[in-house]
Amino acid sequence: MNRPGGRAGQLAAWLPAVVWMALIFVLSSGPSGAERLPRWWLFPGIDKLGHLFEYMVLALLLRRPLQGTALEVAAGHAGAVILVTSLYGATDELHQYFVPSRSMELSDWISDTLAAMLGAALPLRRSATSPVRARQ
């Protein structure tokens, strides 16, 4: 795809998503976030809220760089966003398998994928209901 700004435009489109992916990687390289919370604040499944936030934001950040790619053409825009986000969640779970005090969990990857679906659906819903302005 040819973006305005050429190669620099493509890199700029990917930068926010790549920075967010790096942040997820760094956060999953240490003790779980739930371990850092006060004991009174914990409840079953609280870590899934973290996954929901992290991967919904990632899906939102992937919307722009995936526009016009071969993957988008093949899977549709939402499908491409969900696929890339879900695959990153799977690699993050695999990464956690090798981190002491962390574990690889199928339920975490499912949470990541559901968050990707939500992140991909939110903008679609918003754009479908937004008024369209005529170009002059």
C-alpha positions as CSV (number, residue, x, y, z in Angstrom):
1,M,0.0,0.0,0.0
2,N,1.2,3.5,-0.7
3,R,0.6,5.7,2.2
4,P,0.8,9.5,2.2
5,G,4.4,10.2,3.2
6,G,5.7,7.0,1.7
7,R,7.9,4.8,3.9
8,A,8.1,7.4,6.7
9,G,4.2,7.4,6.7
10,Q,4.2,3.6,7.1
11,L,6.6,3.7,9.9
12,A,4.7,6.5,11.7
13,A,1.5,4.5,11.4
14,W,3.1,1.4,13.0
15,L,5.0,3.3,15.8
16,P,2.2,3.6,18.4
17,A,1.2,-0.1,18.1
18,V,4.9,-1.3,18.2
19,V,5.5,0.9,21.3
20,W,2.4,-0.6,23.0
21,M,3.5,-4.1,22.1
22,A,6.9,-3.4,23.7
23,L,5.2,-2.2,26.8
24,I,3.1,-5.3,27.0
25,F,6.3,-7.4,26.6
26,V,8.1,-5.5,29.3
27,L,5.1,-5.8,31.7
28,S,4.8,-9.5,31.1
29,S,8.5,-10.1,31.7
30,G,8.2,-9.5,35.5
31,P,5.8,-10.4,38.3
32,S,2.1,-10.3,37.4
33,G,0.4,-7.0,37.9
34,A,-2.1,-8.6,40.3
35,E,0.8,-9.4,42.6
36,R,1.5,-5.7,43.0
37,L,-2.1,-4.8,44.0
38,P,-3.2,-4.5,47.6
39,R,-4.6,-7.8,48.9
40,W,-8.0,-6.2,49.6
41,W,-8.3,-5.1,46.0
42,L,-8.0,-8.6,44.5
43,F,-10.9,-10.7,43.3
44,P,-11.1,-13.7,41.0
45,G,-10.3,-12.8,37.4
46,I,-8.9,-9.3,38.0
47,D,-6.0,-10.2,35.8
48,K,-8.5,-10.6,32.9
49,L,-9.4,-6.9,33.2
50,G,-5.7,-6.1,32.6
51,H,-5.7,-8.3,29.5
52,L,-9.0,-6.6,28.3
53,F,-7.4,-3.1,28.6
54,E,-4.0,-4.0,27.1
55,Y,-5.3,-5.9,24.1
56,M,-8.3,-3.6,23.4
57,V,-5.9,-0.7,23.2
58,L,-3.6,-2.7,20.9
59,A,-6.4,-3.5,18.6
60,L,-7.3,0.1,18.4
61,L,-3.7,1.1,17.7
62,L,-3.5,-1.6,14.9
63,R,-6.4,-0.2,13.0
64,R,-4.4,2.5,11.1
65,P,-1.3,0.5,10.1
66,L,-3.3,-2.5,8.8
67,Q,-5.4,-0.4,6.5
68,G,-4.8,-1.3,2.9
69,T,-2.5,-4.3,3.6
70,A,-2.8,-7.6,1.9
71,L,-4.0,-9.1,5.2
72,E,-6.8,-6.5,5.4
73,V,-7.8,-7.4,1.8
74,A,-7.9,-11.1,2.7
75,A,-9.5,-11.0,6.1
76,G,-11.3,-7.7,6.1
77,H,-10.3,-4.8,8.4
78,A,-11.8,-6.1,11.6
79,G,-10.5,-9.6,10.8
80,A,-7.0,-8.4,10.2
81,V,-7.0,-6.4,13.5
82,I,-8.3,-9.3,15.5
83,L,-5.9,-11.8,13.9
84,V,-2.8,-9.7,14.5
85,T,-3.8,-8.8,18.1
86,S,-4.7,-12.4,18.9
87,L,-1.4,-13.7,17.5
88,Y,0.5,-11.2,19.5
89,G,-1.4,-12.3,22.6
90,A,-0.5,-15.9,21.8
91,T,3.2,-15.0,21.5
92,D,3.0,-13.1,24.8
93,E,1.6,-16.1,26.5
94,L,4.4,-18.3,25.1
95,H,6.9,-15.7,26.3
96,Q,5.4,-15.9,29.8
97,Y,6.0,-19.7,29.8
98,F,9.8,-18.9,30.0
99,V,9.4,-16.1,32.7
100,P,9.9,-17.3,36.3
101,S,6.8,-16.6,38.4
102,R,4.6,-16.4,35.3
103,S,2.7,-19.0,33.4
104,M,1.2,-19.5,30.0
105,E,-2.6,-19.7,30.3
106,L,-5.2,-20.4,27.6
107,S,-7.7,-18.3,29.5
108,D,-5.4,-15.3,29.2
109,W,-5.1,-15.7,25.4
110,I,-8.9,-16.1,25.2
111,S,-9.2,-12.8,27.1
112,D,-6.7,-11.2,24.7
113,T,-8.7,-12.4,21.7
114,L,-12.0,-11.2,23.1
115,A,-10.4,-7.8,23.8
116,A,-9.2,-7.7,20.2
117,M,-12.7,-8.3,19.0
118,L,-14.0,-5.5,21.2
119,G,-11.3,-3.2,20.1
120,A,-12.0,-4.0,16.4
121,A,-15.7,-3.7,16.9
122,L,-15.8,-0.4,18.7
123,P,-14.4,1.8,15.9
124,L,-16.6,-0.1,13.4
125,R,-19.7,0.7,15.3
126,R,-18.7,4.3,15.8
127,S,-17.9,4.9,12.2
128,A,-21.1,3.2,11.1
129,T,-23.1,5.7,13.1
130,S,-21.0,8.8,12.5
131,P,-22.4,11.3,10.1
132,V,-20.6,11.4,6.7
133,R,-19.5,14.8,5.6
134,A,-19.5,15.5,1.9
135,R,-16.1,16.5,0.4
136,Q,-15.8,19.8,-1.2
